[in-house]
Amino acid sequence: MTAHIDREAAQSAMFEELSDLADTFARRADGYDRTATFPAEDFDDLFAAGLHAPTVPRSHGGLGLGPVGGDTLALWLMTKRLASADLSLARCWEGHTNSLVLIDALGSEAQKSRWFDGVVHRGEKWVAWSGEPRSPKPGEVRRFGTTVRREGDGWVVDGTKVFATSATGADWAILLVDMAGPGGARNSTSDGGAGVLMLACELADPSVSVDSSWWDPIGMRATVSHLVRFDNTFIPDSQRIGEAGDYLRQGWQTAFIPHYAASFLGAAEAAYQYALEYVMRQHKGTDAYVQQRVGAMAVAVETGQLWLKHVADLWDSGRTDEARMAGSRARHLVEHLALDTVDHCVRACGARCLVRPSPVERIQRDLMFYVRHDNDDHILATIGRNALGEPHDQSFYKP
Ligand SMILES: Cc1cc2nc3c(=O)[nH]c(=O)nc-3n(C[C@H](O)[C@H](O)[C@H](O)COP(=O)(O)OP(=O)(O)OC[C@H]3O[C@@H](n4cnc5c(N)ncnc54)[C@H](O)[C@@H]3O)c2cc1C
């Protein structure tokens, strides 16, 4: 009982500290967005505040949060708060914290000691990269993708990945590569992803280079999700995490899907807060249409919060099968709630809220782009297939 109260008090102090930091991060977000720069100072501040290792177990000096630690909601609430400051920062943070979850779940004791030490004591940053879309877009001549082959006591990775979040900021990346050929985990061609390896790559390796010319997107600019090239990069067996096929066979992507929803919701909450202050300052709160917009935003945001809590509770009570599908349901619903909230905000506030330095302009660009991370049509069809008892892909929603 006392331990429970202590833990609650510690978490509430942590959220207060995070909230103060997030106000600073919100002020920096515009600069990172304009220059498409990794939010390095934000990560430095999180490290200095002891908040940089949320999903590292407490036995290794972290906060012990997340689906393996058994305190999933606290992690997602942290993410939501960061996303309300800067959605790009939240994407980099998700990549970092999700990678640590994978190490905790699948890494050997030696790997945990080595890598968690770097995170907790040196502020090292992690990310996980699959991104090898197979179909070129019009005008695209380069084919993205990696090959991986066995050599000596390790693996050689050759080729390129895109959407490599935190490319210029992370120290380590978990490369999701497929022994069957290009495609990563998302577009794996091996049977059920059985050939997908997780290889921890130290990004300072001279065979790894970043091509920043590819990443010039409408939103999520500060995620620096560049094209990364691996020129026969050697990765020793000691840096392979888990067994081939573990990522898809054990359904790890499903633990990270609702994490996206936490980020979407954070963006929505920022738009909602902005709208409340804006319309009150302009004395528009008596307008019936504005009232309806505000009402719709309030309900949307609260609905998203309830769904996050519901899914987190399922993970933490060990109801994993239910948690997996509920996570996709939440991911689907929160995408729409968040997009609607931003739309309500813009309609209630008017054109000037889309003029910088208003953050709504960036929030709208970022959210519109970030929700493309998965295809909502396929998510919904997957939920339908599950309800119908049909075979379905809970990780990447393949048709
Ligand atoms: C901001 C951002 C950051 C990201 N960061 C990372 C990261 O750090 N690590 C990482 O691994 N990935 C990351 N991703 C990439 C993501 O994992 C996807 O690979 C990426 O969104 C694919 O780009 P695309 O939509 O152009 O690709 P495509 O694969 O071309 O998909 C385009 C559309 O076609 C649909 N489609 C694809 N195949 C079929 C088919 N056979 N039949 C019908 N429809 C199909 C897709 O569902 C999608 O809607 C990130 C994405 C974003 C937006």
The ligand as a Tripos MOL2 file, in Angstrom:
@<TRIPOS>MOLECULE
LIG
   53    58     1     0     0
SMALL
NO_CHARGES

@<TRIPOS>ATOM
      1 C1          6.5640   10.6330  -39.9620 C.3       1 LIG1
      2 C2          6.8560    9.2000  -40.2080 C.ar      1 LIG1
      3 C3          7.8990    8.6010  -39.5350 C.ar      1 LIG1
      4 C4          8.1940    7.2730  -39.7530 C.ar      1 LIG1
      5 N1          9.2090    6.6940  -39.0370 N.ar      1 LIG1
      6 C5          9.4990    5.3830  -39.2090 C.ar      1 LIG1
      7 C6         10.5380    4.7610  -38.4630 C.ar      1 LIG1
      8 O1         11.2140    5.3640  -37.6540 O.2       1 LIG1
      9 N2         10.7750    3.4460  -38.6710 N.ar      1 LIG1
     10 C7         10.0800    2.7190  -39.5960 C.ar      1 LIG1
     11 O2         10.3360    1.5550  -39.7110 O.2       1 LIG1
     12 N3          9.1070    3.2930  -40.3450 N.ar      1 LIG1
     13 C8          8.7850    4.5990  -40.1540 C.ar      1 LIG1
     14 N4          7.7710    5.1850  -40.8860 N.ar      1 LIG1
     15 C9          7.4120    4.5770  -42.2030 C.3       1 LIG1
     16 C10         6.2390    3.7820  -42.2180 C.3       1 LIG1
     17 O3          6.6440    2.6940  -41.4770 O.3       1 LIG1
     18 C11         5.8080    3.3900  -43.6780 C.3       1 LIG1
     19 O4          6.7610    2.5400  -44.1980 O.3       1 LIG1
     20 C12         5.6440    4.5150  -44.6270 C.3       1 LIG1
     21 O5          4.5820    5.2870  -44.1840 O.3       1 LIG1
     22 C13         5.4310    4.0150  -46.0440 C.3       1 LIG1
     23 O6          5.2900    5.0850  -46.9330 O.3       1 LIG1
     24 P1          4.1230    5.1250  -47.9950 P.3       1 LIG1
     25 O7          2.8600    5.3770  -47.2310 O.co2     1 LIG1
     26 O8          4.5060    6.0730  -49.0520 O.co2     1 LIG1
     27 O9          4.2420    3.6500  -48.5680 O.3       1 LIG1
     28 P2          3.5220    2.5600  -49.3650 P.3       1 LIG1
     29 O10         4.0130    1.2750  -48.7730 O.co2     1 LIG1
     30 O11         3.7440    2.7870  -50.8030 O.co2     1 LIG1
     31 O12         2.0080    2.6840  -49.0490 O.3       1 LIG1
     32 C14         1.1820    3.6300  -49.6900 C.3       1 LIG1
     33 C15        -0.2360    3.1970  -49.5340 C.3       1 LIG1
     34 O13        -0.4850    2.0200  -50.3120 O.3       1 LIG1
     35 C16        -1.0370    1.0300  -49.4730 C.3       1 LIG1
     36 N5         -0.5950   -0.2830  -49.9430 N.ar      1 LIG1
     37 C17         0.6360   -0.7930  -49.8550 C.ar      1 LIG1
     38 N6          0.6620   -2.0150  -50.4110 N.ar      1 LIG1
     39 C18        -0.5950   -2.2630  -50.8590 C.ar      1 LIG1
     40 C19        -1.2090   -3.3680  -51.5340 C.ar      1 LIG1
     41 N7         -0.5270   -4.4560  -51.8610 N.pl3     1 LIG1
     42 N8         -2.5210   -3.2600  -51.8560 N.ar      1 LIG1
     43 C20        -3.2240   -2.1560  -51.5460 C.ar      1 LIG1
     44 N9         -2.6880   -1.0830  -50.9280 N.ar      1 LIG1
     45 C21        -1.3910   -1.1670  -50.5720 C.ar      1 LIG1
     46 C22        -0.5180    1.3400  -48.0870 C.3       1 LIG1
     47 O14        -1.3260    0.7760  -47.1000 O.3       1 LIG1
     48 C23        -0.5520    2.8530  -48.0930 C.3       1 LIG1
     49 O15        -1.7920    3.3840  -47.7570 O.3       1 LIG1
     50 C24         7.4320    6.5180  -40.6880 C.ar      1 LIG1
     51 C25         6.3840    7.1200  -41.3730 C.ar      1 LIG1
     52 C26         6.0770    8.4410  -41.1420 C.ar      1 LIG1
     53 C27         4.9340    9.0570  -41.8760 C.3       1 LIG1
@<TRIPOS>BOND
     1     1     2 1
     2     2     3 ar
     3     2    52 ar
     4     3     4 ar
     5     4     5 ar
     6     4    50 ar
     7     5     6 ar
     8     6     7 ar
     9     6    13 1
    10     7     8 2
    11     7     9 ar
    12     9    10 ar
    13    10    11 2
    14    10    12 ar
    15    12    13 ar
    16    13    14 ar
    17    14    15 1
    18    14    50 ar
    19    15    16 1
    20    16    17 1
    21    16    18 1
    22    18    19 1
    23    18    20 1
    24    20    21 1
    25    20    22 1
    26    22    23 1
    27    23    24 1
    28    24    25 2
    29    24    26 1
    30    24    27 1
    31    27    28 1
    32    28    29 2
    33    28    30 1
    34    28    31 1
    35    31    32 1
    36    32    33 1
    37    33    34 1
    38    33    48 1
    39    34    35 1
    40    35    36 1
    41    35    46 1
    42    36    37 ar
    43    36    45 ar
    44    37    38 ar
    45    38    39 ar
    46    39    40 ar
    47    39    45 ar
    48    40    41 1
    49    40    42 ar
    50    42    43 ar
    51    43    44 ar
    52    44    45 ar
    53    46    47 1
    54    46    48 1
    55    48    49 1
    56    50    51 ar
    57    51    52 ar
    58    52    53 1
@<TRIPOS>SUBSTRUCTURE
     1 LIG1         1 GROUP 0 **** ****
